[in-house]
Amino acid sequence: MPRNLGEGETQMNFRIPEEKKDAFIKKAKASGTSASRLLLEFIDSYLGLSPKNDEEIEVIKQKVAELEEWRERAETILGELAA
């Protein structure tokens, strides 16, 4: 169900082939985000409003990779403890 628009918000509608839309939504979900979030980030970047520069993004990517490593280690340890 669509959420209510916030103050100062509006909607944009555009045409896109259904298979491209479905693939975009699927890939966004697989990346842990939404199609709307990705489109808003693109618009901000295109307009020069993106608050994150490339260096900040690389730091975030590194932190995510470290968290993934910790998660994998924790799963391994928990699996060993359960055995």
PyMOL CGO cylinders between C-alpha atoms (Angstrom):
from pymol import cmd
from pymol.cgo import CYLINDER

trace = [
    CYLINDER, 0.00, 0.00, 0.00, 1.46, 3.40, -0.95, 0.3, 1, 1, 1, 1, 1, 1,
    CYLINDER, 1.46, 3.40, -0.95, 2.43, 5.68, 1.86, 0.3, 1, 1, 1, 1, 1, 1,
    CYLINDER, 2.43, 5.68, 1.86, 1.00, 9.15, 2.25, 0.3, 1, 1, 1, 1, 1, 1,
    CYLINDER, 1.00, 9.15, 2.25, 3.02, 11.92, 0.70, 0.3, 1, 1, 1, 1, 1, 1,
    CYLINDER, 3.02, 11.92, 0.70, 4.86, 14.12, 3.14, 0.3, 1, 1, 1, 1, 1, 1,
    CYLINDER, 4.86, 14.12, 3.14, 4.69, 17.87, 3.14, 0.3, 1, 1, 1, 1, 1, 1,
    CYLINDER, 4.69, 17.87, 3.14, 6.45, 19.25, 0.08, 0.3, 1, 1, 1, 1, 1, 1,
    CYLINDER, 6.45, 19.25, 0.08, 6.56, 15.86, -1.66, 0.3, 1, 1, 1, 1, 1, 1,
    CYLINDER, 6.56, 15.86, -1.66, 5.12, 15.00, -5.03, 0.3, 1, 1, 1, 1, 1, 1,
    CYLINDER, 5.12, 15.00, -5.03, 5.08, 11.99, -7.33, 0.3, 1, 1, 1, 1, 1, 1,
    CYLINDER, 5.08, 11.99, -7.33, 6.69, 11.40, -10.70, 0.3, 1, 1, 1, 1, 1, 1,
    CYLINDER, 6.69, 11.40, -10.70, 5.31, 8.96, -13.23, 0.3, 1, 1, 1, 1, 1, 1,
    CYLINDER, 5.31, 8.96, -13.23, 7.10, 7.67, -16.30, 0.3, 1, 1, 1, 1, 1, 1,
    CYLINDER, 7.10, 7.67, -16.30, 6.83, 4.77, -18.70, 0.3, 1, 1, 1, 1, 1, 1,
    CYLINDER, 6.83, 4.77, -18.70, 9.25, 1.86, -18.59, 0.3, 1, 1, 1, 1, 1, 1,
    CYLINDER, 9.25, 1.86, -18.59, 9.10, -1.63, -20.08, 0.3, 1, 1, 1, 1, 1, 1,
    CYLINDER, 9.10, -1.63, -20.08, 7.62, -4.01, -17.52, 0.3, 1, 1, 1, 1, 1, 1,
    CYLINDER, 7.62, -4.01, -17.52, 10.55, -6.43, -17.64, 0.3, 1, 1, 1, 1, 1, 1,
    CYLINDER, 10.55, -6.43, -17.64, 13.01, -3.60, -16.99, 0.3, 1, 1, 1, 1, 1, 1,
    CYLINDER, 13.01, -3.60, -16.99, 10.92, -2.35, -14.06, 0.3, 1, 1, 1, 1, 1, 1,
    CYLINDER, 10.92, -2.35, -14.06, 10.72, -5.84, -12.56, 0.3, 1, 1, 1, 1, 1, 1,
    CYLINDER, 10.72, -5.84, -12.56, 14.47, -6.40, -12.98, 0.3, 1, 1, 1, 1, 1, 1,
    CYLINDER, 14.47, -6.40, -12.98, 15.24, -3.02, -11.38, 0.3, 1, 1, 1, 1, 1, 1,
    CYLINDER, 15.24, -3.02, -11.38, 13.02, -3.67, -8.36, 0.3, 1, 1, 1, 1, 1, 1,
    CYLINDER, 13.02, -3.67, -8.36, 14.44, -7.19, -7.95, 0.3, 1, 1, 1, 1, 1, 1,
    CYLINDER, 14.44, -7.19, -7.95, 18.05, -5.97, -8.09, 0.3, 1, 1, 1, 1, 1, 1,
    CYLINDER, 18.05, -5.97, -8.09, 17.31, -3.13, -5.66, 0.3, 1, 1, 1, 1, 1, 1,
    CYLINDER, 17.31, -3.13, -5.66, 15.80, -5.59, -3.15, 0.3, 1, 1, 1, 1, 1, 1,
    CYLINDER, 15.80, -5.59, -3.15, 18.76, -7.94, -3.57, 0.3, 1, 1, 1, 1, 1, 1,
    CYLINDER, 18.76, -7.94, -3.57, 21.01, -4.99, -2.75, 0.3, 1, 1, 1, 1, 1, 1,
    CYLINDER, 21.01, -4.99, -2.75, 19.03, -4.25, 0.40, 0.3, 1, 1, 1, 1, 1, 1,
    CYLINDER, 19.03, -4.25, 0.40, 17.38, -1.09, -0.82, 0.3, 1, 1, 1, 1, 1, 1,
    CYLINDER, 17.38, -1.09, -0.82, 14.32, 0.02, -2.78, 0.3, 1, 1, 1, 1, 1, 1,
    CYLINDER, 14.32, 0.02, -2.78, 13.82, 1.22, -6.32, 0.3, 1, 1, 1, 1, 1, 1,
    CYLINDER, 13.82, 1.22, -6.32, 12.51, 4.52, -4.95, 0.3, 1, 1, 1, 1, 1, 1,
    CYLINDER, 12.51, 4.52, -4.95, 15.59, 5.03, -2.78, 0.3, 1, 1, 1, 1, 1, 1,
    CYLINDER, 15.59, 5.03, -2.78, 17.90, 4.35, -5.73, 0.3, 1, 1, 1, 1, 1, 1,
    CYLINDER, 17.90, 4.35, -5.73, 16.03, 6.76, -7.96, 0.3, 1, 1, 1, 1, 1, 1,
    CYLINDER, 16.03, 6.76, -7.96, 16.07, 9.47, -5.30, 0.3, 1, 1, 1, 1, 1, 1,
    CYLINDER, 16.07, 9.47, -5.30, 19.81, 8.96, -4.79, 0.3, 1, 1, 1, 1, 1, 1,
    CYLINDER, 19.81, 8.96, -4.79, 20.36, 9.22, -8.54, 0.3, 1, 1, 1, 1, 1, 1,
    CYLINDER, 20.36, 9.22, -8.54, 18.37, 12.46, -8.73, 0.3, 1, 1, 1, 1, 1, 1,
    CYLINDER, 18.37, 12.46, -8.73, 20.30, 13.94, -5.79, 0.3, 1, 1, 1, 1, 1, 1,
    CYLINDER, 20.30, 13.94, -5.79, 23.60, 12.95, -7.39, 0.3, 1, 1, 1, 1, 1, 1,
    CYLINDER, 23.60, 12.95, -7.39, 22.55, 14.29, -10.79, 0.3, 1, 1, 1, 1, 1, 1,
    CYLINDER, 22.55, 14.29, -10.79, 21.58, 17.59, -9.20, 0.3, 1, 1, 1, 1, 1, 1,
    CYLINDER, 21.58, 17.59, -9.20, 24.82, 17.74, -7.21, 0.3, 1, 1, 1, 1, 1, 1,
    CYLINDER, 24.82, 17.74, -7.21, 22.96, 17.33, -3.93, 0.3, 1, 1, 1, 1, 1, 1,
    CYLINDER, 22.96, 17.33, -3.93, 24.53, 14.02, -2.95, 0.3, 1, 1, 1, 1, 1, 1,
    CYLINDER, 24.53, 14.02, -2.95, 25.95, 14.39, 0.57, 0.3, 1, 1, 1, 1, 1, 1,
    CYLINDER, 25.95, 14.39, 0.57, 28.40, 11.51, 0.14, 0.3, 1, 1, 1, 1, 1, 1,
    CYLINDER, 28.40, 11.51, 0.14, 31.60, 11.90, -1.84, 0.3, 1, 1, 1, 1, 1, 1,
    CYLINDER, 31.60, 11.90, -1.84, 33.52, 9.00, -3.34, 0.3, 1, 1, 1, 1, 1, 1,
    CYLINDER, 33.52, 9.00, -3.34, 35.89, 8.75, -0.37, 0.3, 1, 1, 1, 1, 1, 1,
    CYLINDER, 35.89, 8.75, -0.37, 33.01, 8.53, 2.11, 0.3, 1, 1, 1, 1, 1, 1,
    CYLINDER, 33.01, 8.53, 2.11, 31.34, 5.88, -0.01, 0.3, 1, 1, 1, 1, 1, 1,
    CYLINDER, 31.34, 5.88, -0.01, 34.53, 3.78, -0.07, 0.3, 1, 1, 1, 1, 1, 1,
    CYLINDER, 34.53, 3.78, -0.07, 34.79, 4.01, 3.73, 0.3, 1, 1, 1, 1, 1, 1,
    CYLINDER, 34.79, 4.01, 3.73, 31.17, 2.86, 4.05, 0.3, 1, 1, 1, 1, 1, 1,
    CYLINDER, 31.17, 2.86, 4.05, 31.77, -0.02, 1.62, 0.3, 1, 1, 1, 1, 1, 1,
    CYLINDER, 31.77, -0.02, 1.62, 34.79, -1.11, 3.67, 0.3, 1, 1, 1, 1, 1, 1,
    CYLINDER, 34.79, -1.11, 3.67, 32.79, -1.01, 6.89, 0.3, 1, 1, 1, 1, 1, 1,
    CYLINDER, 32.79, -1.01, 6.89, 30.02, -3.08, 5.30, 0.3, 1, 1, 1, 1, 1, 1,
    CYLINDER, 30.02, -3.08, 5.30, 32.60, -5.63, 4.11, 0.3, 1, 1, 1, 1, 1, 1,
    CYLINDER, 32.60, -5.63, 4.11, 34.04, -5.83, 7.64, 0.3, 1, 1, 1, 1, 1, 1,
    CYLINDER, 34.04, -5.83, 7.64, 30.57, -6.35, 9.09, 0.3, 1, 1, 1, 1, 1, 1,
    CYLINDER, 30.57, -6.35, 9.09, 29.92, -9.13, 6.59, 0.3, 1, 1, 1, 1, 1, 1,
    CYLINDER, 29.92, -9.13, 6.59, 33.17, -10.82, 7.68, 0.3, 1, 1, 1, 1, 1, 1,
    CYLINDER, 33.17, -10.82, 7.68, 32.12, -10.57, 11.34, 0.3, 1, 1, 1, 1, 1, 1,
    CYLINDER, 32.12, -10.57, 11.34, 28.70, -12.01, 10.50, 0.3, 1, 1, 1, 1, 1, 1,
    CYLINDER, 28.70, -12.01, 10.50, 30.26, -14.96, 8.70, 0.3, 1, 1, 1, 1, 1, 1,
    CYLINDER, 30.26, -14.96, 8.70, 32.62, -15.61, 11.63, 0.3, 1, 1, 1, 1, 1, 1,
    CYLINDER, 32.62, -15.61, 11.63, 29.74, -15.44, 14.10, 0.3, 1, 1, 1, 1, 1, 1,
    CYLINDER, 29.74, -15.44, 14.10, 27.69, -17.88, 12.03, 0.3, 1, 1, 1, 1, 1, 1,
    CYLINDER, 27.69, -17.88, 12.03, 30.65, -20.27, 11.91, 0.3, 1, 1, 1, 1, 1, 1,
    CYLINDER, 30.65, -20.27, 11.91, 31.18, -20.09, 15.67, 0.3, 1, 1, 1, 1, 1, 1,
    CYLINDER, 31.18, -20.09, 15.67, 27.47, -20.54, 16.37, 0.3, 1, 1, 1, 1, 1, 1,
    CYLINDER, 27.47, -20.54, 16.37, 27.38, -23.52, 14.04, 0.3, 1, 1, 1, 1, 1, 1,
    CYLINDER, 27.38, -23.52, 14.04, 30.34, -25.10, 15.83, 0.3, 1, 1, 1, 1, 1, 1,
    CYLINDER, 30.34, -25.10, 15.83, 28.76, -24.49, 19.21, 0.3, 1, 1, 1, 1, 1, 1,
    CYLINDER, 28.76, -24.49, 19.21, 25.48, -26.05, 18.10, 0.3, 1, 1, 1, 1, 1, 1,
    CYLINDER, 25.48, -26.05, 18.10, 27.27, -29.21, 16.85, 0.3, 1, 1, 1, 1, 1, 1,
]
cmd.load_cgo(trace, "trace")
